[in-house]
Amino acid sequence: MANLSEESKERIVKLLDTSKTIAHYCWIPFVIYLGWKNTDAKPNLINLLSPFPAM
């Protein structure tokens, strides 16, 4: 294993924490976007995010 300085270890930990936070908060919007992108009839944003069914 490579010997890392304390500063390098802290940067790696901070990078991993930041990536974990980004993945946590962006996962659901990403899945919604993929579902919207892959449909033939693309609903508008209001219908997509509304809890009520589209009429």
PDB file with one MODEL, atoms N, CA, C and O in Angstrom:
MODEL        1
ATOM      1  N   MET A   1       0.840  -1.177   0.000  1.00  0.00           N
ATOM      2  CA  MET A   1       0.000   0.000   0.000  1.00  0.00           C
ATOM      3  C   MET A   1       0.881   1.236   0.000  1.00  0.00           C
ATOM      4  O   MET A   1       1.947   1.256   0.616  1.00  0.00           O
ATOM      5  N   ALA A   2       0.441   2.227  -0.672  1.00  0.00           N
ATOM      6  CA  ALA A   2       1.190   3.482  -0.718  1.00  0.00           C
ATOM      7  C   ALA A   2       0.994   4.245   0.586  1.00  0.00           C
ATOM      8  O   ALA A   2      -0.099   4.272   1.151  1.00  0.00           O
ATOM      9  N   ASN A   3       2.056   4.852   1.041  1.00  0.00           N
ATOM     10  CA  ASN A   3       1.961   5.676   2.247  1.00  0.00           C
ATOM     11  C   ASN A   3       1.438   7.048   1.858  1.00  0.00           C
ATOM     12  O   ASN A   3       2.048   7.752   1.054  1.00  0.00           O
ATOM     13  N   LEU A   4       0.322   7.415   2.426  1.00  0.00           N
ATOM     14  CA  LEU A   4      -0.292   8.703   2.121  1.00  0.00           C
ATOM     15  C   LEU A   4      -0.095   9.650   3.291  1.00  0.00           C
ATOM     16  O   LEU A   4      -0.072   9.243   4.452  1.00  0.00           O
ATOM     17  N   SER A   5       0.044  10.899   2.959  1.00  0.00           N
ATOM     18  CA  SER A   5       0.148  11.899   4.020  1.00  0.00           C
ATOM     19  C   SER A   5      -1.226  12.099   4.659  1.00  0.00           C
ATOM     20  O   SER A   5      -2.247  11.703   4.096  1.00  0.00           O
ATOM     21  N   GLU A   6      -1.238  12.704   5.816  1.00  0.00           N
ATOM     22  CA  GLU A   6      -2.506  12.965   6.507  1.00  0.00           C
ATOM     23  C   GLU A   6      -3.402  13.870   5.667  1.00  0.00           C
ATOM     24  O   GLU A   6      -4.620  13.695   5.645  1.00  0.00           O
ATOM     25  N   GLU A   7      -2.806  14.827   4.984  1.00  0.00           N
ATOM     26  CA  GLU A   7      -3.588  15.736   4.142  1.00  0.00           C
ATOM     27  C   GLU A   7      -4.259  14.973   3.002  1.00  0.00           C
ATOM     28  O   GLU A   7      -5.419  15.229   2.679  1.00  0.00           O
ATOM     29  N   SER A   8      -3.534  14.039   2.395  1.00  0.00           N
ATOM     30  CA  SER A   8      -4.110  13.235   1.313  1.00  0.00           C
ATOM     31  C   SER A   8      -5.255  12.376   1.825  1.00  0.00           C
ATOM     32  O   SER A   8      -6.288  12.253   1.165  1.00  0.00           O
ATOM     33  N   LYS A   9      -5.075  11.782   2.996  1.00  0.00           N
ATOM     34  CA  LYS A   9      -6.139  10.964   3.581  1.00  0.00           C
ATOM     35  C   LYS A   9      -7.379  11.804   3.857  1.00  0.00           C
ATOM     36  O   LYS A   9      -8.499  11.365   3.598  1.00  0.00           O
ATOM     37  N   GLU A  10      -7.181  13.007   4.381  1.00  0.00           N
ATOM     38  CA  GLU A  10      -8.314  13.892   4.660  1.00  0.00           C
ATOM     39  C   GLU A  10      -9.030  14.280   3.371  1.00  0.00           C
ATOM     40  O   GLU A  10     -10.259  14.341   3.340  1.00  0.00           O
ATOM     41  N   ARG A  11      -8.277  14.543   2.313  1.00  0.00           N
ATOM     42  CA  ARG A  11      -8.895  14.897   1.029  1.00  0.00           C
ATOM     43  C   ARG A  11      -9.698  13.738   0.467  1.00  0.00           C
ATOM     44  O   ARG A  11     -10.788  13.938  -0.069  1.00  0.00           O
ATOM     45  N   ILE A  12      -9.168  12.528   0.585  1.00  0.00           N
ATOM     46  CA  ILE A  12      -9.885  11.354   0.088  1.00  0.00           C
ATOM     47  C   ILE A  12     -11.175  11.154   0.872  1.00  0.00           C
ATOM     48  O   ILE A  12     -12.219  10.880   0.282  1.00  0.00           O
ATOM     49  N   VAL A  13     -11.116  11.287   2.185  1.00  0.00           N
ATOM     50  CA  VAL A  13     -12.309  11.135   3.021  1.00  0.00           C
ATOM     51  C   VAL A  13     -13.338  12.201   2.668  1.00  0.00           C
ATOM     52  O   VAL A  13     -14.529  11.904   2.566  1.00  0.00           O
ATOM     53  N   LYS A  14     -12.889  13.444   2.480  1.00  0.00           N
ATOM     54  CA  LYS A  14     -13.811  14.524   2.123  1.00  0.00           C
ATOM     55  C   LYS A  14     -14.437  14.271   0.752  1.00  0.00           C
ATOM     56  O   LYS A  14     -15.631  14.507   0.565  1.00  0.00           O
ATOM     57  N   LEU A  15     -13.645  13.794  -0.203  1.00  0.00           N
ATOM     58  CA  LEU A  15     -14.161  13.481  -1.536  1.00  0.00           C
ATOM     59  C   LEU A  15     -15.206  12.377  -1.469  1.00  0.00           C
ATOM     60  O   LEU A  15     -16.248  12.470  -2.118  1.00  0.00           O
ATOM     61  N   LEU A  16     -14.939  11.340  -0.696  1.00  0.00           N
ATOM     62  CA  LEU A  16     -15.897  10.242  -0.564  1.00  0.00           C
ATOM     63  C   LEU A  16     -17.178  10.700   0.129  1.00  0.00           C
ATOM     64  O   LEU A  16     -18.271  10.300  -0.272  1.00  0.00           O
ATOM     65  N   ASP A  17     -17.059  11.522   1.149  1.00  0.00           N
ATOM     66  CA  ASP A  17     -18.252  12.050   1.823  1.00  0.00           C
ATOM     67  C   ASP A  17     -19.085  12.910   0.879  1.00  0.00           C
ATOM     68  O   ASP A  17     -20.313  12.819   0.866  1.00  0.00           O
ATOM     69  N   THR A  18     -18.414  13.742   0.092  1.00  0.00           N
ATOM     70  CA  THR A  18     -19.122  14.597  -0.863  1.00  0.00           C
ATOM     71  C   THR A  18     -19.817  13.754  -1.924  1.00  0.00           C
ATOM     72  O   THR A  18     -20.968  14.021  -2.269  1.00  0.00           O
ATOM     73  N   SER A  19     -19.123  12.725  -2.453  1.00  0.00           N
ATOM     74  CA  SER A  19     -19.746  11.875  -3.463  1.00  0.00           C
ATOM     75  C   SER A  19     -20.928  11.105  -2.898  1.00  0.00           C
ATOM     76  O   SER A  19     -21.921  10.890  -3.593  1.00  0.00           O
ATOM     77  N   LYS A  20     -20.826  10.690  -1.647  1.00  0.00           N
ATOM     78  CA  LYS A  20     -21.933   9.980  -0.995  1.00  0.00           C
ATOM     79  C   LYS A  20     -23.151  10.897  -0.873  1.00  0.00           C
ATOM     80  O   LYS A  20     -24.279  10.470  -1.118  1.00  0.00           O
ATOM     81  N   THR A  21     -22.924  12.152  -0.495  1.00  0.00           N
ATOM     82  CA  THR A  21     -24.018  13.118  -0.368  1.00  0.00           C
ATOM     83  C   THR A  21     -24.658  13.393  -1.723  1.00  0.00           C
ATOM     84  O   THR A  21     -25.883  13.436  -1.832  1.00  0.00           O
ATOM     85  N   ILE A  22     -23.845  13.578  -2.746  1.00  0.00           N
ATOM     86  CA  ILE A  22     -24.371  13.830  -4.092  1.00  0.00           C
ATOM     87  C   ILE A  22     -25.193  12.641  -4.565  1.00  0.00           C
ATOM     88  O   ILE A  22     -26.289  12.825  -5.096  1.00  0.00           O
ATOM     89  N   ALA A  23     -24.691  11.439  -4.386  1.00  0.00           N
ATOM     90  CA  ALA A  23     -25.428  10.243  -4.801  1.00  0.00           C
ATOM     91  C   ALA A  23     -26.733  10.108  -4.020  1.00  0.00           C
ATOM     92  O   ALA A  23     -27.748   9.693  -4.580  1.00  0.00           O
ATOM     93  N   HIS A  24     -26.715  10.452  -2.739  1.00  0.00           N
ATOM     94  CA  HIS A  24     -27.908  10.334  -1.899  1.00  0.00           C
ATOM     95  C   HIS A  24     -29.027  11.260  -2.381  1.00  0.00           C
ATOM     96  O   HIS A  24     -30.177  10.835  -2.486  1.00  0.00           O
ATOM     97  N   TYR A  25     -28.701  12.512  -2.673  1.00  0.00           N
ATOM     98  CA  TYR A  25     -29.729  13.486  -3.026  1.00  0.00           C
ATOM     99  C   TYR A  25     -30.058  13.521  -4.509  1.00  0.00           C
ATOM    100  O   TYR A  25     -31.073  14.111  -4.879  1.00  0.00           O
ATOM    101  N   CYS A  26     -29.261  12.927  -5.364  1.00  0.00           N
ATOM    102  CA  CYS A  26     -29.509  12.987  -6.809  1.00  0.00           C
ATOM    103  C   CYS A  26     -30.045  11.684  -7.375  1.00  0.00           C
ATOM    104  O   CYS A  26     -30.371  11.630  -8.561  1.00  0.00           O
ATOM    105  N   TRP A  27     -30.148  10.638  -6.576  1.00  0.00           N
ATOM    106  CA  TRP A  27     -30.557   9.345  -7.108  1.00  0.00           C
ATOM    107  C   TRP A  27     -32.002   9.364  -7.614  1.00  0.00           C
ATOM    108  O   TRP A  27     -32.246   8.977  -8.756  1.00  0.00           O
ATOM    109  N   ILE A  28     -32.952   9.796  -6.811  1.00  0.00           N
ATOM    110  CA  ILE A  28     -34.363   9.791  -7.210  1.00  0.00           C
ATOM    111  C   ILE A  28     -34.613  10.721  -8.401  1.00  0.00           C
ATOM    112  O   ILE A  28     -35.270  10.297  -9.352  1.00  0.00           O
ATOM    113  N   PRO A  29     -34.122  11.972  -8.399  1.00  0.00           N
ATOM    114  CA  PRO A  29     -34.305  12.799  -9.599  1.00  0.00           C
ATOM    115  C   PRO A  29     -33.690  12.171 -10.849  1.00  0.00           C
ATOM    116  O   PRO A  29     -34.233  12.324 -11.943  1.00  0.00           O
ATOM    117  N   PHE A  30     -32.579  11.475 -10.705  1.00  0.00           N
ATOM    118  CA  PHE A  30     -31.949  10.813 -11.847  1.00  0.00           C
ATOM    119  C   PHE A  30     -32.835   9.693 -12.382  1.00  0.00           C
ATOM    120  O   PHE A  30     -32.975   9.547 -13.596  1.00  0.00           O
ATOM    121  N   VAL A  31     -33.431   8.905 -11.499  1.00  0.00           N
ATOM    122  CA  VAL A  31     -34.320   7.824 -11.920  1.00  0.00           C
ATOM    123  C   VAL A  31     -35.565   8.397 -12.592  1.00  0.00           C
ATOM    124  O   VAL A  31     -36.020   7.860 -13.602  1.00  0.00           O
ATOM    125  N   ILE A  32     -36.124   9.481 -12.046  1.00  0.00           N
ATOM    126  CA  ILE A  32     -37.282  10.133 -12.671  1.00  0.00           C
ATOM    127  C   ILE A  32     -36.912  10.647 -14.053  1.00  0.00           C
ATOM    128  O   ILE A  32     -37.686  10.489 -14.998  1.00  0.00           O
ATOM    129  N   TYR A  33     -35.750  11.255 -14.185  1.00  0.00           N
ATOM    130  CA  TYR A  33     -35.297  11.758 -15.485  1.00  0.00           C
ATOM    131  C   TYR A  33     -35.150  10.618 -16.489  1.00  0.00           C
ATOM    132  O   TYR A  33     -35.570  10.756 -17.638  1.00  0.00           O
ATOM    133  N   LEU A  34     -34.564   9.503 -16.079  1.00  0.00           N
ATOM    134  CA  LEU A  34     -34.410   8.378 -17.001  1.00  0.00           C
ATOM    135  C   LEU A  34     -35.769   7.845 -17.445  1.00  0.00           C
ATOM    136  O   LEU A  34     -35.953   7.519 -18.618  1.00  0.00           O
ATOM    137  N   GLY A  35     -36.718   7.753 -16.520  1.00  0.00           N
ATOM    138  CA  GLY A  35     -38.056   7.303 -16.887  1.00  0.00           C
ATOM    139  C   GLY A  35     -38.729   8.261 -17.840  1.00  0.00           C
ATOM    140  O   GLY A  35     -39.410   7.830 -18.771  1.00  0.00           O
ATOM    141  N   TRP A  36     -38.555   9.554 -17.628  1.00  0.00           N
ATOM    142  CA  TRP A  36     -39.147  10.565 -18.502  1.00  0.00           C
ATOM    143  C   TRP A  36     -38.489  10.535 -19.875  1.00  0.00           C
ATOM    144  O   TRP A  36     -39.169  10.662 -20.894  1.00  0.00           O
ATOM    145  N   LYS A  37     -37.185  10.371 -19.906  1.00  0.00           N
ATOM    146  CA  LYS A  37     -36.430  10.407 -21.160  1.00  0.00           C
ATOM    147  C   LYS A  37     -36.775   9.218 -22.052  1.00  0.00           C
ATOM    148  O   LYS A  37     -36.758   9.341 -23.277  1.00  0.00           O
ATOM    149  N   ASN A  38     -37.084   8.083 -21.459  1.00  0.00           N
ATOM    150  CA  ASN A  38     -37.298   6.866 -22.232  1.00  0.00           C
ATOM    151  C   ASN A  38     -38.757   6.600 -22.581  1.00  0.00           C
ATOM    152  O   ASN A  38     -39.072   5.525 -23.092  1.00  0.00           O
ATOM    153  N   THR A  39     -39.662   7.553 -22.319  1.00  0.00           N
ATOM    154  CA  THR A  39     -41.057   7.354 -22.703  1.00  0.00           C
ATOM    155  C   THR A  39     -41.318   8.018 -24.047  1.00  0.00           C
ATOM    156  O   THR A  39     -40.666   8.997 -24.410  1.00  0.00           O
ATOM    157  N   ASP A  40     -42.284   7.468 -24.780  1.00  0.00           N
ATOM    158  CA  ASP A  40     -42.639   8.061 -26.069  1.00  0.00           C
ATOM    159  C   ASP A  40     -43.438   9.344 -25.872  1.00  0.00           C
ATOM    160  O   ASP A  40     -43.146  10.362 -26.501  1.00  0.00           O
ATOM    161  N   ALA A  41     -44.446   9.298 -25.000  1.00  0.00           N
ATOM    162  CA  ALA A  41     -45.263  10.481 -24.734  1.00  0.00           C
ATOM    163  C   ALA A  41     -44.679  11.187 -23.518  1.00  0.00           C
ATOM    164  O   ALA A  41     -44.932  10.779 -22.384  1.00  0.00           O
ATOM    165  N   LYS A  42     -43.916  12.218 -23.738  1.00  0.00           N
ATOM    166  CA  LYS A  42     -43.265  12.915 -22.632  1.00  0.00           C
ATOM    167  C   LYS A  42     -44.239  13.901 -21.978  1.00  0.00           C
ATOM    168  O   LYS A  42     -44.664  14.863 -22.617  1.00  0.00           O
ATOM    169  N   PRO A  43     -44.596  13.666 -20.705  1.00  0.00           N
ATOM    170  CA  PRO A  43     -45.466  14.625 -20.020  1.00  0.00           C
ATOM    171  C   PRO A  43     -44.688  15.893 -19.680  1.00  0.00           C
ATOM    172  O   PRO A  43     -43.460  15.884 -19.596  1.00  0.00           O
ATOM    173  N   ASN A  44     -45.440  16.998 -19.483  1.00  0.00           N
ATOM    174  CA  ASN A  44     -44.730  18.208 -19.068  1.00  0.00           C
ATOM    175  C   ASN A  44     -44.312  18.055 -17.607  1.00  0.00           C
ATOM    176  O   ASN A  44     -44.723  17.114 -16.927  1.00  0.00           O
ATOM    177  N   LEU A  45     -43.508  18.974 -17.146  1.00  0.00           N
ATOM    178  CA  LEU A  45     -42.907  18.857 -15.817  1.00  0.00           C
ATOM    179  C   LEU A  45     -43.957  18.855 -14.707  1.00  0.00           C
ATOM    180  O   LEU A  45     -43.815  18.125 -13.726  1.00  0.00           O
ATOM    181  N   ILE A  46     -45.014  19.668 -14.853  1.00  0.00           N
ATOM    182  CA  ILE A  46     -46.060  19.728 -13.815  1.00  0.00           C
ATOM    183  C   ILE A  46     -46.757  18.376 -13.690  1.00  0.00           C
ATOM    184  O   ILE A  46     -46.964  17.893 -12.577  1.00  0.00           O
ATOM    185  N   ASN A  47     -47.120  17.759 -14.809  1.00  0.00           N
ATOM    186  CA  ASN A  47     -47.772  16.447 -14.757  1.00  0.00           C
ATOM    187  C   ASN A  47     -46.824  15.374 -14.236  1.00  0.00           C
ATOM    188  O   ASN A  47     -47.250  14.439 -13.558  1.00  0.00           O
ATOM    189  N   LEU A  48     -45.570  15.506 -14.547  1.00  0.00           N
ATOM    190  CA  LEU A  48     -44.593  14.511 -14.116  1.00  0.00           C
ATOM    191  C   LEU A  48     -44.422  14.514 -12.600  1.00  0.00           C
ATOM    192  O   LEU A  48     -44.317  13.452 -11.987  1.00  0.00           O
ATOM    193  N   LEU A  49     -44.393  15.689 -11.997  1.00  0.00           N
ATOM    194  CA  LEU A  49     -44.137  15.799 -10.564  1.00  0.00           C
ATOM    195  C   LEU A  49     -45.397  15.856  -9.714  1.00  0.00           C
ATOM    196  O   LEU A  49     -45.314  15.816  -8.486  1.00  0.00           O
ATOM    197  N   SER A  50     -46.554  15.949 -10.341  1.00  0.00           N
ATOM    198  CA  SER A  50     -47.808  16.049  -9.605  1.00  0.00           C
ATOM    199  C   SER A  50     -48.175  14.705  -8.970  1.00  0.00           C
ATOM    200  O   SER A  50     -48.001  13.662  -9.602  1.00  0.00           O
ATOM    201  N   PRO A  51     -48.678  14.713  -7.734  1.00  0.00           N
ATOM    202  CA  PRO A  51     -49.104  13.457  -7.114  1.00  0.00           C
ATOM    203  C   PRO A  51     -50.456  12.976  -7.645  1.00  0.00           C
ATOM    204  O   PRO A  51     -50.866  11.848  -7.371  1.00  0.00           O
ATOM    205  N   PHE A  52     -51.144  13.826  -8.401  1.00  0.00           N
ATOM    206  CA  PHE A  52     -52.447  13.471  -8.952  1.00  0.00           C
ATOM    207  C   PHE A  52     -52.287  12.935 -10.371  1.00  0.00           C
ATOM    208  O   PHE A  52     -51.399  13.379 -11.098  1.00  0.00           O
ATOM    209  N   PRO A  53     -53.132  11.987 -10.777  1.00  0.00           N
ATOM    210  CA  PRO A  53     -53.009  11.439 -12.131  1.00  0.00           C
ATOM    211  C   PRO A  53     -53.377  12.484 -13.183  1.00  0.00           C
ATOM    212  O   PRO A  53     -54.203  13.363 -12.938  1.00  0.00           O
ATOM    213  N   ALA A  54     -52.757  12.376 -14.342  1.00  0.00           N
ATOM    214  CA  ALA A  54     -53.048  13.302 -15.443  1.00  0.00           C
ATOM    215  C   ALA A  54     -54.402  12.953 -16.038  1.00  0.00           C
ATOM    216  O   ALA A  54     -54.753  11.780 -16.166  1.00  0.00           O
ATOM    217  N   MET A  55     -55.146  13.968 -16.395  1.00  0.00           N
ATOM    218  CA  MET A  55     -56.470  13.758 -16.986  1.00  0.00           C
ATOM    219  C   MET A  55     -56.387  13.898 -18.480  1.00  0.00           C
ATOM    220  O   MET A  55     -57.396  13.757 -19.170  1.00  0.00           O
TER     221      MET A  55
ENDMDL
END
